[in-house]
């Protein structure tokens, strides 16, 4: 299907129109976005297991990192013992220093420290690549999933929310993986190894040093419990601020048109002030942790020094053992500090992964039915048989509609906003599937055709034109990438777009700003029409396709559209009389039902609903 603009939508509640990807029930309006904050994961163990699926793809390199960490940890555990032995070599009872042994120890320690530094560098280097590949695979899986989701999914998710999951949440996963895996592996080895060495050197000193562990545990639990709430609130306020910024930038023209600059500045200042207040509290509380833990750690060293000196005086241990023990006790406490530091990082990363997995768990657009066949060389005969549909089961939008469109005919749909006109064409292209009834193309239910072939047979020009980043030529070729330059120019000429394109400095190679921001709305619409003309679809849908074009330009492209519609089954949603009066059939839709149907002259003769719309000016005659 060649879609030349975004699906025409109503805005979601609390969001701007630009944020809706498809029609949704209910109205909209200007309002604040309320994104989900980064929370504590609902199911930590289950999310970690699923995350391991992506982490496990790097098992070989992770094994290499673990080997580096193991050797590095062994060197870290051996060094304090060698230092203690060196001190004892100087503090002999005879007073004779064993310089030969000292020289050996200095060389060994120097080699150990150099190797440790090199291994730390290699760990970081390898782990940087590992973490980026993991999150790269996760990001690719999420983006691929978004392409497979049905349009209905996007009804309940704004652009900002999906972008937050694709960028912010995956960044949290990246930070968590890159910071926590090596620290956890190294910390566990050092923690166990230090405890073993401490017990080997002196069980009594080990008991003395472990007095501070309960204090560290209680402190970590108390502070992280508070910081978890504050960081959660901080993320919530940050999401609200980002939502306000996004909405303000998207609706800048409307803000300026209504002179609301001062109001949005005030709203920004209020949101920014709230974020600053909560951020200060979060940083202060999190900043308490390390200084207080250092104090507790130093108190532990004092206890070790006092008990150690008593044991040394009684000749139960040597000074070297005390020196080694203090170093081991520092190494024993360090992993506890690391765990406290990465606690929030891990929770944030797992919560982010959980939000990503929520999208990955969404149901894909249903697979084609077994035995589906491609729609090839369609004749264009369309039949709706008792079709009903509702975005919610309790709120029907289309009610038992039946009509027939002959091959090559044109059918116009008119009616008030929300009557169900666009929903009808969305059902025809299978953006949604009918709730009941069936739609036939060439005598076969459209659900019996493959989606790709069905949608590939349609060309759609919508009211809200969307142009992609790239040149004008690339945008016109979007529906037919293999088109020649000559075909592109011919299509542009048929759409009357060649005139303004030729006046541009780089003509067809002109690079467009975001969504064609450097073109007028009418010019963008002309490119959208040229896009469909180039694709030459079997079916044509025009949904308010000329609403953004001035009267003169519209008259110029009517002939081109007439040529494109020639021999193609066309559906036209419009309010302008000269767009619909030539249609073979005009259907008046109201409240999801066809209340009147016929040609322009036939409906005027009936003097029914169409006649009333025509006389009231609801159906505009721009040519009169």
C-alpha positions in Angstrom: 0.0 0.0 0.0 1.3 3.4 -0.9 0.5 5.8 1.9 1.3 9.3 1.0 0.7 10.7 4.5 0.0 9.7 8.0 -3.2 8.0 8.9 -5.7 10.7 9.6 -6.4 10.7 13.4 -8.1 12.3 16.2 -5.8 13.4 19.0 -5.6 11.3 22.1 -6.7 12.6 25.4 -4.0 14.7 26.9 -1.9 14.7 23.7 -1.6 16.7 20.5 -2.8 15.6 17.2 0.7 15.0 16.0 1.1 12.3 18.6 -1.7 10.0 17.4 -0.7 7.4 14.9 -4.2 6.2 14.1 -7.8 6.9 14.7 -8.9 6.4 18.2 -12.2 6.8 19.9 -12.8 10.0 21.9 -11.6 13.5 21.5 -8.5 15.3 22.4 -7.1 18.7 23.1 -4.1 20.4 24.5 -2.8 19.0 27.7 0.2 17.6 29.6 1.8 14.3 28.9 2.1 11.8 31.8 4.8 9.4 31.0 5.6 6.5 33.2 8.5 7.1 35.6 11.4 4.7 35.9 10.1 2.4 38.6 11.2 -0.5 40.6 10.7 -3.6 38.4 7.4 -5.5 39.1 9.1 -8.9 38.6 12.9 -8.6 39.2 13.8 -12.3 38.7 11.6 -12.8 35.6 13.0 -9.6 34.0 16.6 -10.6 34.7 16.0 -14.0 33.2 14.7 -12.5 30.0 17.5 -9.9 30.0 20.0 -12.8 30.2 18.7 -14.0 26.8 20.3 -10.9 25.3 23.3 -10.9 27.6 23.8 -14.6 26.9 24.4 -13.9 23.2 27.8 -12.5 24.3 28.7 -15.5 26.4 32.2 -16.0 24.8 33.3 -12.4 25.4 31.7 -12.4 28.9 33.7 -15.5 29.7 36.8 -13.6 28.5 35.9 -10.7 30.8 35.3 -13.0 33.7 38.7 -14.6 33.1 40.3 -11.1 33.2 38.4 -10.3 36.3 39.4 -13.5 38.0 43.1 -13.0 37.3 42.8 -9.3 38.3 41.1 -10.3 41.6 43.8 -12.9 42.3 46.4 -10.3 41.9 44.4 -7.9 44.2 44.2 -10.6 46.8 47.9 -11.6 46.6 49.3 -8.1 46.8 48.2 -7.3 50.4 49.7 -10.6 51.6 53.0 -9.9 49.9 53.0 -6.4 51.5 52.6 -8.0 54.9 55.4 -10.4 54.2 57.6 -7.5 53.1 56.9 -5.6 56.4 57.7 -8.7 58.4 61.0 -9.0 56.5 62.0 -5.6 57.8 60.5 -6.0 61.3 62.6 -9.0 62.4 63.5 -9.8 66.0 67.2 -9.8 65.1 66.9 -6.3 63.5 68.5 -7.5 60.3 66.5 -6.6 57.1 66.3 -9.2 54.4 67.0 -6.9 51.5 67.1 -9.8 49.0 63.6 -10.9 49.9 62.5 -7.3 49.8 63.8 -6.8 46.3 62.0 -9.8 45.1 58.8 -8.6 46.7 59.1 -5.1 45.1 59.5 -6.6 41.7 56.6 -9.0 42.2 54.4 -6.3 43.4 55.3 -4.0 40.6 54.5 -6.7 38.0 51.2 -7.5 39.8 50.2 -3.8 39.8 51.1 -3.4 36.1 49.2 -6.6 35.2 46.2 -5.5 37.2 46.1 -2.1 35.5 46.3 -3.8 32.0 43.6 -6.2 32.9 41.3 -3.4 34.2 41.8 -1.6 30.9 41.0 -4.8 28.9 37.9 -5.4 31.0 36.6 -2.0 30.3 37.4 -2.2 26.6 35.8 -5.6 26.0 32.8 -4.8 28.2 32.1 -1.5 26.4 31.7 -3.5 23.2 29.7 -6.2 24.9 27.2 -3.8 26.5 26.7 -1.8 23.3 26.1 -4.9 21.3 23.6 -6.2 23.9 21.6 -3.0 23.9 22.0 -2.7 20.1 20.3 -6.1 19.7 17.6 -5.1 22.3 17.0 -1.8 20.5 16.8 -3.6 17.1 14.3 -6.1 18.6 12.1 -3.4 19.9 12.2 -1.3 16.7 11.5 -4.4 14.6 8.6 -5.2 17.0 7.1 -1.8 16.4 6.9 -2.5 12.7 4.9 -5.7 13.4 2.4 -4.2 15.8 -1.2 -3.5 14.6 -2.4 0.0 14.2 -4.7 -0.5 17.2 -1.6 -0.7 19.5 -0.6 2.8 18.6 -4.1 4.1 19.7 -3.1 3.8 23.3 0.6 4.8 23.1 1.8 8.3 22.3 4.9 9.1 20.2 6.7 10.3 23.4 6.0 7.2 25.3 7.3 4.9 22.6 10.4 7.1 22.1 11.0 7.0 25.8 11.1 3.2 25.7 13.2 3.0 22.6 15.8 5.6 23.8 15.6 6.3 27.5 14.7 2.9 28.9 17.3 1.1 26.7 19.9 3.7 27.7 19.1 2.8 31.3 19.7 -0.9 30.4 23.0 0.0 28.7 24.2 2.0 31.8 23.2 -0.9 34.1 25.0 -3.5 32.0 28.2 -1.5 31.4 28.5 -0.4 35.1 27.1 -3.4 37.0 28.3 -6.6 35.4 32.0 -6.1 35.9 31.5 -4.6 39.3 29.3 -7.4 40.5 31.7 -10.1 39.2 34.8 -8.4 40.6 33.0 -7.5 43.8 31.8 -11.1 44.5 35.3 -12.6 43.9 37.0 -9.9 46.0 34.4 -10.2 48.8 34.8 -14.0 49.1 38.6 -14.0 48.6 39.2 -11.2 51.1 37.1 -13.0 53.7 39.0 -16.2 53.1 42.4 -14.4 53.5 41.2 -12.6 56.6 40.2 -15.9 58.2 43.5 -17.4 57.2 45.5 -14.5 58.7 43.5 -14.1 62.0 40.0 -15.4 62.8 39.9 -13.0 65.8 40.6 -9.9 63.7 38.0 -11.1 61.2 35.3 -11.2 63.9 36.4 -7.7 65.0 36.2 -6.3 61.4 32.8 -7.8 60.7 31.2 -5.7 63.5 30.7 -2.9 61.0 28.9 -5.1 58.4 25.4 -5.0 60.0 25.8 -1.2 60.3 26.6 -1.0 56.6 23.7 -3.1 55.7 21.2 -1.1 57.8 22.6 2.2 56.5 22.3 1.0 52.9 18.8 -0.3 53.3 17.6 2.9 55.0 19.2 5.4 52.5 18.4 3.4 49.4 14.8 3.0 50.5 14.5 6.8 50.6 16.5 7.5 47.5 14.4 5.0 45.5 11.3 7.0 46.2 13.1 10.3 45.4 14.6 9.0 42.1 11.3 7.6 41.1 9.7 11.0 41.7 12.6 12.6 39.8 12.0 10.5 36.8 8.3 11.2 36.9 8.9 15.0 37.0 11.5 14.6 34.2 9.0 12.8 32.1 6.4 15.5 32.6 9.0 18.2 31.8 10.1 16.4 28.6 6.5 15.9 27.6 5.8 19.6 28.1 8.9 20.5 26.0 7.9 18.1 23.2 4.3 19.4 23.1 5.5 23.0 23.1 7.9 22.5 20.2 5.3 20.5 18.2 2.6 23.1 18.8 4.8 26.2 18.5 2.8 27.8 15.7 -0.4 27.4 17.7 1.2 28.8 20.8 2.4 31.9 18.9 -0.9 32.3 17.1 -2.8 32.5 20.4 0.0 34.5 22.2 0.5 31.7 24.8 4.2 32.2 25.1 4.1 33.5 28.7 1.7 30.7 29.8 3.9 27.9 28.5 7.0 29.6 29.9 5.3 29.7 33.3 4.3 26.0 33.0 7.9 25.2 32.1 9.2 27.1 35.1 6.8 25.3 37.4 7.7 21.9 36.1 11.4 22.8 36.1 11.3 24.1 39.6 9.5 20.9 40.8 12.1 18.8 39.1 14.9 20.8 40.6 13.5 20.5 44.1 13.0 16.8 43.9 16.4 16.3 42.2 18.2 18.2 45.0 16.6 16.0 47.6 17.5 12.8 45.6 21.1 13.9 45.2 21.5 15.0 48.8 20.2 11.7 50.1 22.2 9.6 47.7 25.3 11.7 48.6 24.9 10.7 52.2 25.7 7.1 51.5 29.4 7.1 50.6 30.6 9.6 53.3 28.8 7.7 56.1 30.0 4.4 54.8 33.5 5.7 54.7 33.1 6.7 58.4 31.8 3.3 59.3 34.6 1.7 57.3 37.2 3.8 59.1 35.7 2.9 62.5 36.2 -0.7 61.4 39.8 0.0 60.7 40.2 1.6 64.1 38.8 -1.6 65.7 41.1 -3.7 63.7 44.1 -1.6 64.7 43.3 -1.7 68.4 42.6 -5.5 68.5 45.6 -6.1 66.2 47.9 -4.1 68.4 46.8 -6.1 71.4 47.4 -9.4 69.6 50.8 -8.1 68.3 51.9 -7.2 71.8 51.0 -10.7 73.0 53.0 -12.0 70.0 49.9 -13.7 68.6 50.3 -12.0 65.2 53.0 -9.9 63.4 52.9 -6.3 62.3 52.9 -7.5 58.7 49.7 -9.5 59.3 48.0 -6.4 60.7 49.1 -4.3 57.7 47.8 -7.1 55.3 44.6 -7.5 57.3 43.7 -3.7 57.1 44.1 -3.9 53.3 42.0 -7.0 53.1 39.3 -5.4 55.3 39.3 -2.4 52.9 38.9 -4.8 50.0 36.1 -6.6 51.9 34.1 -3.4 52.5 34.7 -2.0 48.9 32.3 -4.5 47.2 29.6 -3.6 49.7 30.1 0.1 48.8 30.0 -0.8 45.1 26.7 -2.7 45.6 25.2 0.3 47.3 26.4 2.6 44.5 25.0 0.4 41.7 21.8 -0.5 43.5 19.7 2.2 41.9 21.5 1.8 38.6 20.5 -1.9 38.5 16.9 -1.2 39.5 16.6 1.5 36.9 18.1 -0.8 34.2 15.9 -3.7 35.0 12.8 -1.5 35.2 13.8 -0.1 31.8 14.2 -3.6 30.4 10.8 -4.5 31.9 9.2 -1.6 30.0 10.9 -2.8 26.8 9.7 -6.3 27.3 6.1 -5.1 27.8 6.3 -3.9 24.1 8.0 -7.1 23.0 5.2 -9.1 24.6 2.4 -7.3 22.7 0.7 -9.3 20.1 1.9 -8.8 16.6 -0.5 -8.0 13.8 -2.2 -11.3 13.1 -0.5 -13.5 10.6 -2.2 -14.1 7.3 -4.7 -16.8 7.4 -3.6 -20.3 6.4 -4.0 -20.6 2.6 -4.0 -16.9 2.0 -3.2 -16.0 -1.6 -1.6 -12.8 -3.1 -4.0 -10.3 -4.6 -2.7 -10.2 -8.2 -4.1 -8.0 -11.0 -7.2 -7.0 -9.1 -10.2 -5.9 -11.2 -11.3 -3.6 -8.4 -14.8 -4.9 -7.5 -15.5 -4.1 -3.8 -18.4 -5.3 -1.7 -19.2 -4.5 2.0 -21.6 -7.1 3.4 -23.2 -6.2 6.8 -19.9 -4.8 8.1 -19.8 -3.6 11.7 -16.8 -2.4 13.7 -15.9 -0.7 16.9 -12.5 0.3 18.5 -14.1 -1.0 21.7 -16.6 -3.8 21.7 -19.2 -1.7 23.6 -18.9 1.3 21.3 -19.7 0.5 17.6 -18.4 2.9 15.1 -19.6 1.2 11.9 -23.1 -0.4 12.1 -24.1 -3.0 9.6 -22.9 -1.2 6.5 -23.5 -2.8 3.0 -22.6 -1.3 -0.3 -21.0 -2.3 -3.6 -18.4 -0.4 -5.7 -18.0 -1.6 -9.3 -14.6 -2.1 -10.8 -13.2 1.3 -12.0 -15.9 3.3 -10.2 -15.5 6.2 -7.9 -17.3 6.4 -4.5 -17.5 9.5 -2.4 -18.0 9.4 1.4 -19.4 12.5 3.1 -20.7 13.2 6.5 -20.0 15.0 9.8 -16.7 14.5 11.6 -16.6 11.2 13.5 -19.3 9.6 11.3 -17.0 6.8 10.3 -15.8 7.7 6.8 -12.1 7.2 7.4 -12.9 4.0 9.4 -14.5 2.5 6.3 -11.3 2.9 4.2 -9.2 1.7 7.2 -11.2 -1.5 7.2 -10.8 -1.8 3.4 -7.0 -1.7 3.7 -7.1 -3.9 6.8 -5.6 -1.4 9.2 -8.3 -2.9 11.3 -10.3 -6.1 10.8 -14.1 -6.0 10.9 -16.0 -7.0 14.0 -18.7 -8.7 12.0 -19.6 -9.1 8.4 -17.1 -9.2 5.6 -15.4 -7.1 2.8 -14.9 -8.6 -0.6 -12.5 -7.7 -3.4 -13.2 -9.4 -6.7 -15.5 -11.8 -4.9 -13.1 -13.0 -2.2 -13.0 -12.0 1.5 -10.0 -9.6 1.9 -8.9 -11.7 4.9 -8.1 -14.5 2.4 -5.5 -12.3 0.7 -2.0 -11.7 2.1 -1.8 -8.3 3.8 1.3 -7.2 1.8 -0.4 -7.8 -1.5 -3.7 -6.2 -0.4 -2.1 -3.1 0.9 0.3 -3.0 -2.0 -2.7 -2.5 -4.3 -3.8 0.7 -2.6 -2.6 4.2 -3.0 -3.6 6.6 -0.3 -3.4 10.4 -0.1 -4.4 11.8 3.2 -5.1 15.2 4.6 -2.1 15.2 7.0 0.8 14.8 4.6 4.0 13.2 5.9 7.4 13.5 4.1 10.4 11.6 5.2 14.0 12.9 5.7 15.8 13.0 2.3 15.4 14.7 -1.1 12.3 15.5 -3.0 13.1 12.7 -5.5 13.5 10.1 -2.7 10.1 11.1 -1.2 8.3 10.8 -4.6 10.0 7.4 -5.1 8.9 6.1 -1.7 6.2 4.0 -3.2 8.4 2.8 -6.1 12.1 2.8 -5.2 13.2 1.5 -8.5 11.6 4.3 -10.5 13.7 6.2 -13.0 14.3 9.9 -12.8 12.2 10.3 -15.9 9.2 8.6 -14.2 9.7 10.8 -11.2 9.5 13.9 -13.2 6.5 12.7 -15.2 4.7 11.9 -12.0 5.5 15.4 -10.6 4.3 17.0 -13.7 1.0 15.1 -13.6 0.6 16.3 -9.9 1.5 19.8 -11.0 4.5 19.7 -8.6 7.2 20.1 -11.2 6.6 23.8 -11.5 7.6 24.7 -7.9 10.3 21.9 -7.8 12.0 23.4 -10.8 12.3 26.8 -9.0 14.2 25.3 -6.1 18.0 25.6 -6.1 18.6 21.9 -6.2 15.4 21.0 -7.9 14.6 17.3 -7.3 17.7 16.9 -5.2 16.6 19.5 -2.7 16.9 18.1 0.9 13.7 18.5 2.9 13.6 19.7 6.5 11.8 17.6 9.1 8.5 16.6 7.6 9.0 19.0 4.7 9.2 22.0 7.0 10.8 24.1 4.2 7.7 23.6 2.0 4.2 24.9 2.2 1.3 22.6 3.1 0.1 22.7 -0.5 3.5 21.9 -1.9 3.8 18.9 0.5 0.4 17.7 -0.6 1.4 17.9 -4.3 4.4 15.7 -3.5 2.2 13.2 -1.8 -0.1 13.1 -4.8 3.0 12.6 -7.1 4.1 9.8 -4.9 0.8 7.9 -5.5 0.8 8.7 -9.2 4.2 7.2 -9.6 3.2 4.0 -7.8 0.1 3.4 -10.1 -1.9 1.5 -7.6 -5.0 -0.6 -8.5 -7.2 1.2 -5.8 -7.1 4.9 -4.9 -8.1 6.5 -1.6 -8.3 10.3 -1.3 -9.0 11.3 2.2 -9.4 15.1 2.1 -6.5 15.0 -0.3 -7.0 18.5 -1.7 -8.1 20.3 1.5 -4.7 21.9 2.0 -4.4 23.2 -1.5 -5.6 26.6 -2.7 -8.4 26.9 -5.3 -6.2 27.6 -8.3 -3.9 24.7 -7.6 -6.8 22.4 -6.9 -8.3 23.1 -10.3 -5.0 22.4 -11.9 -4.6 19.0 -10.2 -8.2 17.9 -10.6 -7.5 16.8 -14.2 -4.4 14.9 -13.1 -6.4 13.1 -10.3 -9.1 12.4 -12.9 -6.5 10.7 -15.1 -5.1 8.7 -12.2 -8.6 7.6 -11.1 -9.4 6.5 -14.7 -9.9 2.8 -14.7 -9.2 2.5 -10.9 -11.7 1.9 -8.1 -11.5 5.1 -6.1 -12.8 6.2 -2.7 -13.0 9.9 -2.0 -13.5 11.5 1.4 -14.1 15.3 0.9 -16.3 18.2 1.6 -15.7 20.3 -1.6 -18.4 19.8 -4.2 -16.1 19.8 -7.2 -14.1 17.0 -5.6 -17.1 14.7 -5.2 -19.9 15.7 -7.6 -18.3 13.7 -10.4 -18.2 10.5 -8.3 -20.3 7.6 -9.6 -21.8 7.1 -6.1 -22.0 9.5 -3.2 -22.7 8.0 0.2 -23.8 10.1 3.1 -22.5 8.6 6.4 -23.9 9.5 9.8 -23.3 7.8 13.1 -21.7 4.8 11.3 -24.6 4.2 9.0 -25.2 4.9 5.3 -28.3 7.2 5.4 -28.3 8.0 1.7 -26.7 6.9 -1.5 -26.7 7.9 -5.2 -25.2 10.2 -7.7 -25.0 14.0 -7.2 -28.0 14.7 -9.3 -30.0 11.8 -7.9 -29.4 12.9 -4.3 -30.4 16.5 -5.1 -33.6 15.3 -6.6 -34.4 13.2 -3.5 -34.1 16.4 -1.3 -32.9 14.3 1.6 -29.8 14.5 3.8 -27.4 15.3 1.0 -29.7 18.0 -0.3 -29.8 19.6 3.2 -26.0 19.4 3.5 -25.7 21.0 0.0 -28.1 23.8 0.8 -26.6 24.5 4.2 -23.1 24.8 2.8 -21.7 21.8 4.6 -20.8 20.5 1.2 -18.8 23.4 -0.2 -18.8 24.4 -3.8 -15.5 26.1 -4.3 -16.1 26.5 -8.0 -19.2 28.7 -7.5 
